[in-house]
Amino acid sequence: MQYKLCTDADIQLIRSHIAGHVAGKPKLSANKFWHVSIITALNSHHDKINELASIRFASDMNEALMMFYSIDKWKTQEDDNEKQKSVKKTIDPL
């Protein structure tokens, strides 16, 4: 949904779905929010919610939770050189 195209009714609907501690606001701890995607303003909040929710989801589904991490590295000049060497080995049959 693009904000520019939202009507006043759309904005009211979106605002009615913002969780909070005020009476009448949805609570993230409610059962209906246990296995749904949540939009947050900060990635750090999103990451923590995902961390906690994935543990709960695995427990609810009686599944083992496997943690893994990727290791990223900066591209180097050697990477470019290797790509150039592999391109030169390619032979055009025509």
N, CA, C and O of each residue as an XYZ file, in Angstrom:
376
protein
N       0.848     -1.165      0.000
C       0.000      0.000      0.000
C       0.901      1.238      0.000
O       1.819      1.340      0.813
N       0.642      2.151     -0.889
C       1.408      3.392     -0.943
C       0.687      4.466     -0.146
O      -0.513      4.686     -0.311
N       1.435      5.125      0.717
C       0.855      6.137      1.587
C       0.157      7.225      0.784
O      -0.899      7.719      1.179
N       0.747      7.592     -0.336
C       0.194      8.655     -1.183
C      -1.232      8.334     -1.647
O      -2.055      9.232     -1.821
N      -1.506      7.060     -1.841
C      -2.815      6.657     -2.363
C      -3.839      6.352     -1.278
O      -4.984      6.022     -1.589
N      -3.445      6.457     -0.003
C      -4.344      6.125      1.101
C      -5.425      7.184      1.291
O      -5.182      8.387      1.197
N      -6.616      6.687      1.559
C      -7.720      7.584      1.919
C      -7.704      7.766      3.436
O      -6.942      7.101      4.138
N      -8.544      8.665      3.935
C      -8.640      8.848      5.392
C      -9.083      7.551      6.072
O      -8.631      7.240      7.174
N      -9.957      6.802      5.420
C     -10.422      5.529      5.982
C      -9.264      4.529      6.053
O      -9.151      3.774      7.018
N      -8.412      4.526      5.034
C      -7.243      3.639      5.046
C      -6.326      3.970      6.214
O      -5.860      3.070      6.912
N      -6.065      5.251      6.429
C      -5.185      5.687      7.517
C      -5.778      5.295      8.865
O      -5.056      4.841      9.751
N      -7.090      5.469      9.026
C      -7.739      5.081     10.284
C      -7.622      3.577     10.515
O      -7.392      3.135     11.641
N      -7.778      2.795      9.457
C      -7.653      1.347      9.572
C      -6.242      0.961     10.005
O      -6.067      0.142     10.908
N      -5.232      1.555      9.356
C      -3.838      1.263      9.704
C      -3.560      1.646     11.154
O      -2.945      0.876     11.892
N      -4.005      2.817     11.560
C      -3.766      3.273     12.936
C      -4.478      2.396     13.960
O      -4.012      2.264     15.092
N      -5.596      1.799     13.576
C      -6.318      0.928     14.510
C      -5.579     -0.382     14.752
O      -5.916     -1.119     15.678
N      -4.578     -0.680     13.929
C      -3.819     -1.921     14.064
C      -2.450     -1.720     14.709
O      -1.641     -2.647     14.731
N      -2.179     -0.532     15.232
C      -0.909     -0.270     15.902
C      -1.011     -0.782     17.331
O      -1.891     -0.375     18.090
N      -0.096     -1.684     17.689
C      -0.106     -2.259     19.035
C       0.380     -1.237     20.051
O       1.139     -0.325     19.722
N      -0.064     -1.403     21.278
C       0.376     -0.487     22.320
C      -0.127     -0.891     23.688
O      -0.839     -1.884     23.838
N       0.254     -0.107     24.687
C      -0.134     -0.382     26.066
C      -1.430      0.326     26.458
O      -1.947      0.101     27.552
N      -1.951      1.162     25.593
C      -3.166      1.919     25.873
C      -4.380      0.996     25.725
O      -4.392      0.103     24.878
N      -5.383      1.221     26.548
C      -6.606      0.419     26.464
C      -7.207      0.518     25.063
O      -7.260      1.600     24.478
N      -7.652     -0.603     24.536
C      -8.269     -0.636     23.216
C      -7.280     -0.891     22.085
O      -7.700     -1.143     20.956
N      -5.982     -0.831     22.358
C      -4.965     -1.107     21.339
C      -4.661     -2.599     21.320
O      -4.697     -3.251     22.363
N      -4.363     -3.146     20.147
C      -3.976     -4.569     20.090
C      -2.715     -4.812     20.921
O      -1.854     -3.938     21.015
N      -2.608     -5.985     21.517
C      -1.448     -6.380     22.318
C      -0.685     -7.470     21.559
O      -1.275     -8.468     21.146
N       0.613     -7.279     21.377
C       1.417     -8.268     20.652
C       1.461     -9.612     21.366
O       1.765    -10.632     20.747
N       1.164     -9.622     22.649
C       1.186    -10.870     23.401
C      -0.080    -11.701     23.193
O      -0.155    -12.836     23.663
N      -1.068    -11.154     22.500
C      -2.313    -11.883     22.252
C      -2.049    -13.101     21.364
O      -1.208    -13.053     20.467
N      -2.767    -14.178     21.620
C      -2.589    -15.425     20.867
C      -2.698    -15.234     19.366
O      -1.979    -15.883     18.606
N      -3.585    -14.354     18.929
C      -3.794    -14.204     17.483
C      -2.585    -13.610     16.764
O      -2.513    -13.674     15.536
N      -1.642    -13.038     17.497
C      -0.447    -12.473     16.879
C       0.776    -13.372     16.997
O       1.864    -12.975     16.582
N       0.629    -14.562     17.546
C       1.783    -15.419     17.787
C       2.520    -15.811     16.522
O       3.750    -15.866     16.535
N       1.826    -16.084     15.437
C       2.481    -16.604     14.232
C       2.211    -15.725     13.010
O       1.997    -16.237     11.911
N       2.220    -14.422     13.198
C       1.993    -13.509     12.085
C       3.186    -12.569     11.928
O       3.955    -12.360     12.866
N       3.325    -12.015     10.745
C       4.379    -11.038     10.494
C       4.024     -9.724     11.171
O       2.858     -9.335     11.233
N       5.040     -9.052     11.673
C       4.841     -7.787     12.366
C       5.745     -6.738     11.728
O       6.927     -6.995     11.501
N       5.203     -5.568     11.440
C       5.970     -4.466     10.873
C       6.445     -3.586     12.020
O       5.655     -3.181     12.873
N       7.743     -3.294     12.033
C       8.300     -2.436     13.075
C       9.076     -1.292     12.437
O       9.462     -1.364     11.270
N       9.297     -0.250     13.206
C      10.033      0.911     12.695
C      11.533      0.659     12.676
O      12.242      1.199     11.827
N      12.021     -0.155     13.602
C      13.459     -0.383     13.709
C      13.802     -1.854     13.462
O      13.107     -2.750     13.941
N      14.874     -2.092     12.714
C      15.295     -3.464     12.448
C      15.669     -4.203     13.725
O      15.449     -5.410     13.826
N      16.233     -3.496     14.703
C      16.617     -4.158     15.950
C      15.381     -4.716     16.661
O      15.447     -5.793     17.254
N      14.269     -4.005     16.608
C      13.022     -4.508     17.196
C      12.523     -5.716     16.418
O      12.107     -6.717     17.002
N      12.570     -5.611     15.103
C      12.126     -6.695     14.224
C      12.954     -7.953     14.481
O      12.402     -9.050     14.560
N      14.269     -7.804     14.613
C      15.150     -8.946     14.851
C      14.838     -9.630     16.173
O      14.793    -10.858     16.243
N      14.624     -8.845     17.219
C      14.330     -9.432     18.531
C      12.974    -10.133     18.521
O      12.836    -11.220     19.083
N      11.977     -9.525     17.889
C      10.655    -10.157     17.791
C      10.774    -11.474     17.034
O      10.195    -12.477     17.451
N      11.517    -11.488     15.925
C      11.702    -12.720     15.158
C      12.421    -13.787     15.972
O      12.080    -14.968     15.905
N      13.424    -13.357     16.744
C      14.173    -14.309     17.568
C      13.244    -14.992     18.575
O      13.240    -16.218     18.690
N      12.468    -14.204     19.294
C      11.569    -14.760     20.300
C      10.426    -15.555     19.670
O      10.044    -16.613     20.170
N       9.891    -15.036     18.576
C       8.758    -15.700     17.921
C       9.169    -17.028     17.292
O       8.384    -17.977     17.292
N      10.374    -17.109     16.761
C      10.807    -18.363     16.141
C      10.976    -19.460     17.195
O      10.683    -20.627     16.934
N      11.447    -19.084     18.377
C      11.566    -20.059     19.470
C      10.181    -20.566     19.865
O       9.979    -21.768     20.038
N       9.234    -19.646     20.006
C       7.862    -20.037     20.369
C       7.234    -20.893     19.270
O       6.582    -21.895     19.564
N       7.426    -20.506     18.009
C       6.841    -21.245     16.891
C       7.369    -22.683     16.860
O       6.599    -23.630     16.702
N       8.689    -22.837     17.012
C       9.278    -24.177     17.003
C       8.718    -25.015     18.151
O       8.429    -26.199     17.981
N       8.568    -24.399     19.307
C       8.014    -25.101     20.465
C       6.563    -25.499     20.212
O       6.176    -26.631     20.500
N       5.761    -24.589     19.682
C       4.350    -24.876     19.405
C       4.182    -25.994     18.376
O       3.233    -26.774     18.451
N       5.100    -26.069     17.424
C       5.016    -27.061     16.354
C       5.790    -28.347     16.677
O       5.871    -29.262     15.858
N       6.353    -28.392     17.883
C       7.164    -29.554     18.304
C       8.284    -29.850     17.310
O       8.522    -31.002     16.947
N       8.950    -28.817     16.889
C      10.070    -28.936     15.949
C      11.335    -28.396     16.595
O      11.282    -27.512     17.450
N      12.470    -28.936     16.180
C      13.755    -28.426     16.658
C      14.094    -27.154     15.879
O      13.870    -27.067     14.671
N      14.625    -26.193     16.583
C      15.009    -24.939     15.949
C      16.504    -24.977     15.659
O      17.313    -25.164     16.567
N      16.868    -24.799     14.393
C      18.266    -24.825     14.006
C      18.728    -23.400     13.730
O      18.155    -22.717     12.882
N      19.746    -22.952     14.428
C      20.272    -21.600     14.247
C      21.463    -21.652     13.296
O      22.300    -22.549     13.399
N      21.544    -20.715     12.392
C      22.704    -20.609     11.517
C      22.933    -19.146     11.190
O      22.021    -18.326     11.289
N      24.123    -18.836     10.812
C      24.507    -17.471     10.487
C      25.329    -17.488      9.206
O      26.075    -18.435      8.955
N      25.196    -16.463      8.414
C      26.034    -16.334      7.227
C      27.232    -15.462      7.564
O      27.158    -14.576      8.415
N      28.326    -15.727      6.887
C      29.533    -14.928      7.076
C      29.781    -14.196      5.771
O      30.101    -14.808      4.752
N      29.632    -12.900      5.812
C      29.823    -12.081      4.632
C      31.242    -11.539      4.607
O      31.879    -11.381      5.648
N      31.724    -11.260      3.420
C      33.039    -10.643      3.306
C      32.986     -9.614      2.187
O      32.163     -9.700      1.276
N      33.868     -8.656      2.278
C      33.964     -7.627      1.253
C      34.568     -8.210     -0.004
O      35.433     -9.082      0.069
N      34.130     -7.746     -1.141
C      34.673     -8.150     -2.426
C      36.107     -7.629     -2.529
O      36.390     -6.494     -2.143
N      37.001     -8.456     -3.047
C      38.405     -8.050     -3.177
C      38.810     -7.989     -4.636
O      38.072     -8.430     -5.517
N      39.981     -7.442     -4.882
C      40.521     -7.377     -6.241
C      40.773     -8.786     -6.765
O      40.611     -9.043     -7.958
N      41.169     -9.699     -5.881
C      41.416    -11.088     -6.286
C      40.145    -11.733     -6.826
O      40.204    -12.522     -7.769
N      38.997    -11.405     -6.238
C      37.727    -11.937     -6.728
C      37.501    -11.519     -8.173
O      37.082    -12.329     -8.999
N      37.780    -10.247     -8.481
C      37.625     -9.753     -9.850
C      38.584    -10.454    -10.796
O      38.210    -10.803    -11.915
N      39.828    -10.664    -10.352
C      40.825    -11.328    -11.189
C      40.423    -12.759    -11.506
O      40.605    -13.216    -12.634
N      39.876    -13.476    -10.521
C      39.433    -14.851    -10.728
C      38.304    -14.907    -11.753
O      38.271    -15.803    -12.596
N      37.394    -13.964    -11.682
C      36.280    -13.925    -12.642
C      36.796    -13.676    -14.055
O      36.310    -14.281    -15.010
N      37.773    -12.794    -14.191
C      38.339    -12.498    -15.503
C      39.043    -13.722    -16.074
O      38.939    -13.984    -17.272
N      39.751    -14.471    -15.247
C      40.430    -15.674    -15.710
C      39.425    -16.706    -16.204
O      39.654    -17.343    -17.232
N      38.332    -16.880    -15.498
C      37.343    -17.877    -15.895
C      36.645    -17.471    -17.184
O      36.246    -18.335    -17.965
N      36.491    -16.179    -17.422
C      35.862    -15.712    -18.662
C      36.764    -16.010    -19.850
O      36.275    -16.387    -20.915
N      38.072    -15.847    -19.686
C      39.020    -16.088    -20.778
C      39.053    -17.547    -21.174
O      39.363    -17.856    -22.325
N      38.743    -18.463    -20.254
C      38.773    -19.895    -20.546
C      37.554    -20.324    -21.365
O      37.562    -21.398    -21.967
N      36.523    -19.505    -21.392
C      35.317    -19.830    -22.143
C      35.600    -19.711    -23.639
O      36.137    -18.704    -24.101
N      35.236    -20.737    -24.378
C      35.488    -20.730    -25.823
C      34.167    -20.582    -26.557
O      33.201    -21.286    -26.265
N      34.132    -19.678    -27.495
C      32.946    -19.474    -28.326
C      33.015    -20.436    -29.495
O      33.921    -20.317    -30.319
N      32.095    -21.385    -29.602
C      32.158    -22.400    -30.662
C      31.959    -21.821    -32.071
O      32.309    -22.470    -33.057
N      31.409    -20.626    -32.172
C      31.194    -20.055    -33.497
C      32.424    -19.305    -33.912
O      32.463    -18.739    -35.005
